[in-house]
């Protein structure tokens, strides 16, 4: 899914550009929070066919894990 690759690049760029913990927290909420972009993608899995879910589910979850790790690493760096 090229959209996921593009989204990962955009979010990673924003994480790298975060200069303080507040900006990083705002980014975390906007991507991983209840109404965040990645969370909404996970919620959309229910509307997909079984085949689409089996294909896209692991990709979206993988992106969530990667972004969460990058945010945690950046947070440790800023602290």
ABEGO torsion letter per residue (X at the ends): XAAAAAAAAAAAAAAAABABAAAAAAAAAAAABAABAAAAAAAAAAABBAAAAAAAAAAAAAAAAAAAAAAAAAAAAAX
